[in-house]
Amino acid sequence: MMPGVHEVDVTPMDPERLVPFLRSDRAEEFRTIVERGRRRFAGRTVWNVSSTAAGGGVAEMLHRLVRYAKGAGVDSRWVVIDGTADFFAVTKRLHNRLHGEEGDNGELGDRERQLSQDVVADNAGPLMDLLAPEDIVLVHDPQPAGLLPVLRDRGIVAVWRCHVGTETTNEWTDDAWAFLRPSVETAAATVFSRAEYVPAWVPHDKVRIIPPAIDPLSAKNQPLDDHAVLAILGRAGIVDHSGDGAEFVDTDDRRRTVELTANVRRVGSPLSPDVPVLLQVSRWDRLKDMSGVLRAFVDGAVGGETGAHLFLVGPDVTGVTDDPEGKQVLDECVAMWEQLPAATRATASLISLPMDDLEQNAAIVNALQRHAAAVAQKSLREGFGLTVAEAMWKARPVIGSAVGGIQDQVRDGVDGLLISDPHDLGAFASAARTLLGDRASADRMGSAAHERVRDNFLADRDLGQWTNLLGDLAVGD
């Protein structure tokens, strides 16, 4: 293992395999884009740099982008930087403040800048040893942003991809952008999920808007029949069902069986498969407001009125290396759950999924989303919210906060229900009761949601946008 940066092994996937999911006009356009990219990037390597290979939407997007680029004949690679606990505490602070939230009460001053520069120095040498002058580097999010000036000084074309943001500014966003600006200004281009997230000081001609997308062939999104769904959830110990047939197809086209067992905090035995489920699956992050979902479900008597059960699902926090707040948030949710009366506590489960095998983890999430009667994403702030597109692809109606990219995906009353104020627990509970109590409306919204993702949030669209952007930046043509 090389010091400083570590390469992520990604198996290529032929982009042609996406074609059956596309409408005919999109399919032909996609084939043209793939061929253009193959010619344009011949002899170059497109590198991706991030802070983790697991535990969030950015890592999932990178697995997808790299595997389809490699499958198209483009030399695409991905490395993860090393960092200290203090460094990741600073980058979590940046993450929160880019969303307009204070997070912890720490500083973003000279000490924090020196700390970041030290981590950059540790990673820069090993990274530069891998690069050729004609290569292109995509630097993802605040953690490795300090590498941008180093890449610029070496004459390497570098793009900064920001996956987070907020529509409004305040002292916390100003604090975060002031810290990042010296690095971001050196990027050849910047990519954001929404135009509203772009700081005013970024030149217009250096900005591209590329919303994220999902891979319909990944373990998290591939088709699963009803038997496989229940078998996977039974094998994971989440519902009461035999684990026979708990199979999915991995990225190497191997049929595999889910073997992982989830850590489920619940009252009594695994849930009966007949009980309708309201699901929220996300990182244990305060901005995802898992505790707010639990409080709304309980105080709003959602389970009592509909017979539904709440699943709050997140990763095993020991498997997410770049989020020091994860354990704190999980512990807070557990403490809240344990203080509930026994009968109320029995209507909700807190589930942590192992991170030992990311493909098995993804298959469990896939089964959970397909099993759910409705899916929630009650974020207080949200960059985009890939879990929303994932649930919609599975024809599940979404109850979401009207924040960030959630409102770009869900059309209120069409694909699900949006809550204008994410702090309004009563409105969330009312929306949950509506969807869980009206199966016909939920099914209608779920069908619309599936088509919405097919037209706007599948992998062909953003692969094409990335090909066009990097083609414009490529040198030596």
C-alpha positions as CSV (number, residue, x, y, z in Angstrom):
1,M,0.0,0.0,0.0
2,M,1.5,3.3,-1.1
3,P,1.9,6.0,1.6
4,G,-0.3,9.1,1.6
5,V,-2.9,8.0,-1.1
6,H,-4.5,4.6,-1.7
7,E,-6.0,3.5,-4.9
8,V,-9.5,2.1,-5.1
9,D,-9.9,-1.0,-7.2
10,V,-12.9,-0.6,-9.5
11,T,-14.1,-3.2,-12.0
12,P,-14.9,-1.8,-15.5
13,M,-18.5,-1.9,-16.7
14,D,-19.5,-1.6,-20.4
15,P,-21.7,1.5,-20.7
16,E,-23.7,-0.4,-23.4
17,R,-25.4,-2.2,-20.5
18,L,-27.2,1.0,-19.5
19,V,-28.9,1.2,-22.9
20,P,-31.9,-1.1,-22.1
21,F,-32.9,1.3,-19.3
22,L,-33.0,4.4,-21.6
23,R,-35.5,5.7,-24.1
24,S,-34.5,5.1,-27.7
25,D,-33.5,8.7,-28.4
26,R,-31.3,8.9,-25.3
27,A,-29.7,5.5,-26.1
28,E,-28.4,6.7,-29.4
29,E,-27.1,10.0,-28.0
30,F,-25.4,8.1,-25.2
31,R,-23.6,5.8,-27.6
32,T,-22.3,8.9,-29.5
33,I,-21.0,10.5,-26.2
34,V,-19.2,7.3,-25.2
35,E,-17.4,7.0,-28.5
36,R,-16.5,10.7,-28.4
37,G,-15.0,10.2,-24.9
38,R,-13.0,7.2,-25.9
39,R,-11.3,9.2,-28.7
40,R,-10.9,12.4,-26.8
41,F,-9.2,10.8,-23.7
42,A,-6.9,8.3,-25.5
43,G,-3.5,8.5,-23.9
44,R,-4.7,10.4,-20.8
45,T,-5.7,9.2,-17.4
46,V,-8.6,10.8,-15.6
47,W,-8.0,10.7,-11.9
48,N,-10.5,11.1,-9.0
49,V,-9.4,12.1,-5.5
50,S,-11.6,11.8,-2.5
51,S,-11.4,11.3,1.3
52,T,-13.1,7.9,1.6
53,A,-14.1,4.9,-0.6
54,A,-17.1,4.0,1.5
55,G,-20.0,5.3,3.5
56,G,-21.7,8.0,1.5
57,G,-23.1,9.2,-1.8
58,V,-19.9,10.6,-3.1
59,A,-18.1,7.3,-2.8
60,E,-21.0,5.6,-4.5
61,M,-21.0,8.1,-7.4
62,L,-17.3,7.6,-7.8
63,H,-17.6,3.9,-8.1
64,R,-20.1,4.4,-10.8
65,L,-18.3,7.1,-12.8
66,V,-15.0,5.2,-12.7
67,R,-16.4,1.8,-13.7
68,Y,-18.3,3.1,-16.7
69,A,-15.4,5.3,-17.8
70,K,-13.1,2.3,-17.7
71,G,-15.7,0.2,-19.4
72,A,-15.8,2.8,-22.2
73,G,-12.0,2.5,-22.8
74,V,-11.0,5.6,-20.8
75,D,-8.2,5.2,-18.4
76,S,-9.9,6.3,-15.2
77,R,-8.5,5.8,-11.7
78,W,-9.5,6.8,-8.1
79,V,-7.3,7.4,-5.1
80,V,-8.2,8.2,-1.5
81,I,-6.2,10.6,0.7
82,D,-4.9,9.9,4.2
83,G,-5.8,12.2,7.0
84,T,-5.6,12.6,10.7
85,A,-8.5,12.7,13.2
86,D,-7.9,16.4,13.7
87,F,-8.0,17.0,9.9
88,F,-11.3,15.2,9.5
89,A,-12.7,17.2,12.4
90,V,-11.9,20.4,10.4
91,T,-13.4,19.0,7.2
92,K,-16.6,18.0,9.0
93,R,-16.7,21.6,10.3
94,L,-16.4,22.8,6.7
95,H,-19.1,20.3,5.6
96,N,-21.5,21.7,8.2
97,R,-20.8,25.3,7.5
98,L,-21.1,24.9,3.7
99,H,-24.7,23.8,4.6
100,G,-25.2,27.0,6.6
101,E,-24.9,25.3,10.0
102,E,-22.3,26.0,12.7
103,G,-21.6,22.4,13.5
104,D,-19.1,22.3,16.4
105,N,-17.9,25.6,17.8
106,G,-14.4,25.2,16.4
107,E,-12.4,27.7,14.5
108,L,-11.3,27.9,10.8
109,G,-8.2,29.9,11.3
110,D,-4.5,29.7,10.9
111,R,-4.1,26.5,13.0
112,E,-6.7,24.7,10.9
113,R,-5.2,25.9,7.7
114,Q,-1.8,24.7,8.7
115,L,-3.3,21.4,9.8
116,S,-4.9,21.0,6.3
117,Q,-1.6,22.0,4.6
118,D,0.2,19.3,6.5
119,V,-2.2,16.7,5.3
120,V,-1.9,18.0,1.8
121,A,1.9,17.8,1.9
122,D,1.7,14.2,3.1
123,N,-0.5,13.3,0.2
124,A,0.8,15.5,-2.6
125,G,4.1,13.7,-3.2
126,P,2.6,10.2,-3.6
127,L,-0.1,11.6,-5.8
128,M,2.2,13.5,-8.0
129,D,4.3,10.4,-8.5
130,L,1.3,8.8,-10.2
131,L,0.4,11.7,-12.6
132,A,1.5,12.4,-16.1
133,P,1.5,16.0,-17.5
134,E,-1.5,15.3,-19.8
135,D,-3.7,13.8,-17.1
136,I,-6.8,15.3,-15.7
137,V,-7.7,15.3,-12.0
138,L,-11.1,15.6,-10.4
139,V,-10.9,16.6,-6.7
140,H,-14.0,15.9,-4.8
141,D,-15.3,18.0,-1.9
142,P,-13.5,20.0,0.8
143,Q,-11.3,17.3,2.2
144,P,-8.7,17.1,-0.6
145,A,-9.3,20.7,-2.0
146,G,-5.9,21.8,-0.7
147,L,-4.4,19.7,-3.5
148,L,-5.7,22.0,-6.1
149,P,-2.9,24.7,-5.9
150,V,-0.3,21.9,-6.0
151,L,-1.8,20.5,-9.1
152,R,-2.1,23.9,-10.8
153,D,1.6,24.6,-10.0
154,R,2.6,21.3,-11.7
155,G,0.6,22.2,-14.8
156,I,-2.0,19.5,-14.2
157,V,-5.6,20.3,-15.2
158,A,-7.7,19.9,-12.1
159,V,-11.4,20.2,-11.5
160,W,-13.1,20.7,-8.1
161,R,-16.4,18.9,-7.6
162,C,-18.5,20.3,-4.7
163,H,-21.3,17.9,-3.7
164,V,-22.7,20.1,-0.9
165,G,-24.1,23.6,-0.5
166,T,-27.0,25.7,0.5
167,E,-29.2,28.3,-1.3
168,T,-28.7,31.0,1.2
169,T,-25.6,32.5,2.8
170,N,-24.8,33.4,6.4
171,E,-21.8,33.8,8.7
172,W,-21.1,30.1,8.6
173,T,-21.1,29.7,4.8
174,D,-19.0,32.8,4.6
175,D,-16.5,31.3,7.1
176,A,-16.3,28.1,5.1
177,W,-15.9,29.7,1.7
178,A,-13.2,32.1,3.0
179,F,-11.3,29.0,4.2
180,L,-11.7,27.2,0.9
181,R,-11.4,30.1,-1.6
182,P,-7.6,30.2,-2.0
183,S,-7.6,26.6,-3.1
184,V,-10.8,26.6,-5.2
185,E,-9.8,29.6,-7.2
186,T,-6.9,27.6,-8.6
187,A,-9.1,25.0,-10.2
188,A,-9.5,24.9,-13.9
189,A,-13.2,24.4,-13.5
190,T,-15.7,23.9,-10.6
191,V,-18.7,21.6,-10.7
192,F,-21.7,22.0,-8.4
193,S,-25.0,20.0,-8.1
194,R,-27.1,23.1,-8.2
195,A,-26.6,26.6,-9.5
196,E,-27.8,28.0,-6.2
197,Y,-24.8,26.6,-4.5
198,V,-22.2,28.5,-6.5
199,P,-20.4,31.3,-4.6
200,A,-20.6,34.7,-6.2
201,W,-16.8,35.0,-6.5
202,V,-16.5,31.9,-8.8
203,P,-16.2,33.1,-12.4
204,H,-19.2,32.1,-14.4
205,D,-17.1,30.6,-17.2
206,K,-15.5,28.2,-14.7
207,V,-18.8,26.7,-13.4
208,R,-20.7,23.7,-14.6
209,I,-23.8,22.3,-13.0
210,I,-24.0,18.5,-13.0
211,P,-26.6,16.9,-10.7
212,P,-25.7,13.5,-9.5
213,A,-27.3,10.3,-10.9
214,I,-27.8,6.7,-10.0
215,D,-26.6,3.4,-11.6
216,P,-29.5,1.1,-12.3
217,L,-27.2,-1.9,-12.5
218,S,-25.4,-1.4,-9.2
219,A,-26.1,-3.7,-6.2
220,K,-28.1,-0.9,-4.7
221,N,-30.4,-0.3,-7.6
222,Q,-30.6,-3.5,-9.7
223,P,-33.9,-5.2,-10.1
224,L,-34.8,-7.6,-7.2
225,D,-38.0,-9.7,-7.2
226,D,-40.2,-9.9,-4.0
227,H,-38.7,-13.2,-2.9
228,A,-35.1,-11.9,-3.1
229,V,-36.1,-8.7,-1.2
230,L,-37.5,-10.7,1.7
231,A,-34.7,-13.3,1.6
232,I,-32.1,-10.6,1.8
233,L,-33.8,-8.8,4.7
234,G,-34.3,-12.1,6.4
235,R,-30.7,-13.1,6.0
236,A,-29.7,-9.7,7.4
237,G,-31.9,-10.3,10.5
238,I,-34.2,-7.3,9.7
239,V,-37.5,-9.1,8.9
240,D,-38.8,-12.5,9.9
241,H,-38.2,-14.5,6.7
242,S,-36.0,-17.4,5.5
243,G,-32.7,-16.3,4.0
244,D,-32.9,-18.8,1.2
245,G,-32.5,-17.0,-2.2
246,A,-30.8,-13.8,-0.7
247,E,-28.9,-13.2,-4.0
248,F,-27.8,-10.3,-6.0
249,V,-25.3,-9.6,-8.9
250,D,-22.1,-7.8,-8.1
251,T,-20.0,-5.6,-10.3
252,D,-18.0,-8.5,-11.5
253,D,-21.3,-10.1,-12.8
254,R,-21.0,-12.8,-10.1
255,R,-24.2,-14.0,-8.4
256,R,-23.6,-13.7,-4.7
257,T,-25.5,-14.3,-1.5
258,V,-25.9,-11.7,1.2
259,E,-24.2,-13.0,4.3
260,L,-24.0,-9.8,6.5
261,T,-26.1,-9.5,9.6
262,A,-27.3,-6.0,10.5
263,N,-27.1,-4.6,14.1
264,V,-30.8,-4.0,14.8
265,R,-32.0,-2.3,17.9
266,R,-35.6,-3.3,18.3
267,V,-38.2,-4.7,20.7
268,G,-38.7,-8.4,20.3
269,S,-38.2,-10.5,17.2
270,P,-37.6,-9.5,13.6
271,L,-40.5,-7.6,12.1
272,S,-43.2,-9.5,10.2
273,P,-42.9,-8.9,6.4
274,D,-46.6,-7.9,6.4
275,V,-46.1,-4.8,8.5
276,P,-45.8,-1.6,6.3
277,V,-42.5,0.2,6.7
278,L,-41.6,3.9,6.6
279,L,-37.8,4.0,5.9
280,Q,-35.1,6.6,6.1
281,V,-31.6,5.4,5.2
282,S,-28.7,7.8,5.4
283,R,-25.5,8.5,7.2
284,W,-25.7,9.2,10.9
285,D,-25.4,12.9,10.3
286,R,-27.3,15.7,12.2
287,L,-28.2,17.3,9.0
288,K,-30.1,14.2,7.9
289,D,-32.2,14.6,11.1
290,M,-32.7,10.9,12.0
291,S,-33.7,11.9,15.5
292,G,-36.3,14.3,14.0
293,V,-37.8,11.4,12.0
294,L,-38.1,9.3,15.1
295,R,-39.6,12.1,17.1
296,A,-42.2,13.0,14.4
297,F,-43.1,9.3,13.9
298,V,-43.7,8.9,17.7
299,D,-45.3,12.2,18.6
300,G,-47.5,12.1,15.5
301,A,-48.7,8.6,16.3
302,V,-47.9,7.5,12.8
303,G,-47.4,3.8,13.8
304,G,-50.6,3.8,15.9
305,E,-52.8,5.2,13.2
306,T,-51.4,3.3,10.2
307,G,-50.0,0.1,11.7
308,A,-46.6,1.0,10.2
309,H,-43.1,0.5,11.6
310,L,-40.2,2.9,11.3
311,F,-36.8,1.8,10.1
312,L,-33.9,4.3,10.7
313,V,-31.0,2.8,8.8
314,G,-27.4,4.0,8.6
315,P,-23.9,2.6,8.3
316,D,-21.8,1.0,11.0
317,V,-20.1,4.1,12.2
318,T,-16.7,2.4,12.6
319,G,-16.7,1.9,8.8
320,V,-17.0,5.6,7.9
321,T,-13.5,7.1,8.3
322,D,-14.1,10.7,7.3
323,D,-17.1,11.5,9.6
324,P,-16.2,12.0,13.3
325,E,-19.7,13.0,14.3
326,G,-21.4,9.7,13.1
327,K,-21.1,7.9,16.5
328,Q,-22.4,10.9,18.4
329,V,-25.5,11.1,16.2
330,L,-26.2,7.4,16.4
331,D,-25.7,7.5,20.2
332,E,-28.2,10.4,20.5
333,C,-30.8,8.4,18.4
334,V,-30.3,5.3,20.6
335,A,-30.7,7.3,23.8
336,M,-33.9,8.9,22.5
337,W,-35.2,5.5,21.4
338,E,-34.4,3.8,24.7
339,Q,-36.3,6.5,26.7
340,L,-39.5,5.8,24.8
341,P,-42.3,3.7,26.5
342,A,-41.9,0.1,25.6
343,A,-45.0,-0.1,23.4
344,T,-43.9,3.0,21.5
345,R,-40.4,1.8,21.2
346,A,-41.7,-1.4,19.6
347,T,-42.9,0.6,16.6
348,A,-39.4,1.7,15.5
349,S,-36.1,0.0,14.8
350,L,-32.6,1.5,14.6
351,I,-30.4,-0.4,12.1
352,S,-26.7,-0.2,11.5
353,L,-25.5,-2.0,8.4
354,P,-22.0,-3.5,8.3
355,M,-19.4,-1.9,6.0
356,D,-17.2,-5.1,5.6
357,D,-18.5,-5.8,2.1
358,L,-19.9,-2.7,0.3
359,E,-21.7,-4.6,-2.3
360,Q,-23.6,-6.7,0.2
361,N,-24.3,-3.5,2.2
362,A,-25.8,-2.0,-1.0
363,A,-27.9,-5.1,-1.7
364,I,-29.4,-4.8,1.8
365,V,-30.2,-1.1,1.2
366,N,-31.8,-2.0,-2.2
367,A,-34.0,-4.6,-0.5
368,L,-35.0,-2.1,2.3
369,Q,-36.0,0.5,-0.2
370,R,-38.0,-2.0,-2.3
371,H,-39.7,-3.4,0.8
372,A,-40.7,0.1,2.2
373,A,-44.2,1.4,1.7
374,A,-42.7,4.9,1.7
375,V,-39.3,6.4,2.0
376,A,-38.4,9.5,4.0
377,Q,-35.6,12.0,3.6
378,K,-36.2,14.6,6.3
379,S,-32.9,16.4,5.9
380,L,-32.4,19.8,7.5
381,R,-29.9,20.6,4.7
382,E,-29.1,18.5,1.7
383,G,-26.6,18.8,-1.1
384,F,-28.6,16.5,-3.5
385,G,-29.9,13.4,-1.7
386,L,-29.1,10.3,-3.8
387,T,-31.2,8.2,-1.5
388,V,-34.2,10.0,-2.9
389,A,-33.5,9.1,-6.5
390,E,-32.7,5.5,-5.4
391,A,-36.1,5.2,-3.7
392,M,-37.9,6.9,-6.6
393,W,-36.3,4.4,-9.1
394,K,-37.8,1.6,-7.0
395,A,-41.3,3.3,-7.5
396,R,-41.5,4.4,-3.9
397,P,-43.1,7.7,-2.9
398,V,-40.8,10.0,-1.0
399,I,-41.6,12.2,2.0
400,G,-38.9,14.8,1.8
401,S,-37.9,18.2,3.1
402,A,-38.1,21.0,0.5
403,V,-34.4,21.7,0.8
404,G,-31.4,21.4,-1.6
405,G,-31.5,18.8,-4.3
406,I,-34.5,17.0,-2.8
407,Q,-36.8,19.6,-4.2
408,D,-35.2,19.1,-7.7
409,Q,-36.2,15.5,-7.6
410,V,-39.6,15.2,-5.9
411,R,-42.5,17.1,-7.3
412,D,-44.9,17.7,-4.5
413,G,-48.1,15.6,-4.9
414,V,-46.7,13.9,-8.0
415,D,-43.7,11.8,-6.9
416,G,-44.3,12.2,-3.1
417,L,-44.8,14.9,-0.6
418,L,-42.5,17.8,0.3
419,I,-42.4,19.5,3.7
420,S,-41.7,23.2,3.3
421,D,-40.2,23.5,6.8
422,P,-37.9,20.6,7.7
423,H,-38.3,21.4,11.4
424,D,-42.1,21.0,11.2
425,L,-42.5,17.6,12.8
426,G,-46.3,17.7,12.7
427,A,-46.2,18.3,8.9
428,F,-43.9,15.4,8.4
429,A,-46.1,13.1,10.5
430,S,-49.2,14.2,8.6
431,A,-47.5,13.5,5.3
432,A,-46.4,10.0,6.6
433,R,-49.9,9.2,7.7
434,T,-51.3,10.3,4.3
435,L,-49.0,8.1,2.2
436,L,-49.1,5.1,4.6
437,G,-52.9,5.3,4.8
438,D,-53.7,5.7,1.1
439,R,-52.1,2.9,-0.9
440,A,-53.6,3.9,-4.2
441,S,-52.1,7.4,-4.0
442,A,-48.8,6.0,-2.8
443,D,-48.7,3.6,-5.8
444,R,-49.5,6.4,-8.2
445,M,-46.8,8.6,-6.9
446,G,-44.3,5.8,-6.9
447,S,-44.9,5.1,-10.6
448,A,-44.5,8.7,-11.4
449,A,-41.3,8.8,-9.3
450,H,-39.8,5.9,-11.3
451,E,-40.3,7.7,-14.6
452,R,-39.0,10.9,-13.2
453,V,-35.7,9.2,-12.4
454,R,-35.6,7.5,-15.8
455,D,-35.8,10.8,-17.5
456,N,-33.5,12.9,-15.4
457,F,-31.3,11.0,-12.9
458,L,-29.8,7.9,-14.6
459,A,-26.1,7.5,-15.2
460,D,-26.1,8.2,-18.9
461,R,-27.0,11.9,-18.3
462,D,-24.2,12.8,-16.0
463,L,-21.6,10.6,-17.8
464,G,-22.4,12.7,-20.9
465,Q,-22.0,16.0,-19.0
466,W,-18.7,14.9,-17.5
467,T,-17.4,13.8,-20.9
468,N,-18.3,17.2,-22.4
469,L,-16.7,19.1,-19.6
470,L,-13.5,17.2,-19.5
471,G,-13.3,17.2,-23.3
472,D,-13.4,21.0,-23.2
473,L,-10.5,21.0,-20.7
474,A,-8.4,18.4,-22.3
475,V,-5.1,19.7,-23.6
476,G,-2.9,18.7,-26.5
477,D,-5.6,17.9,-29.1
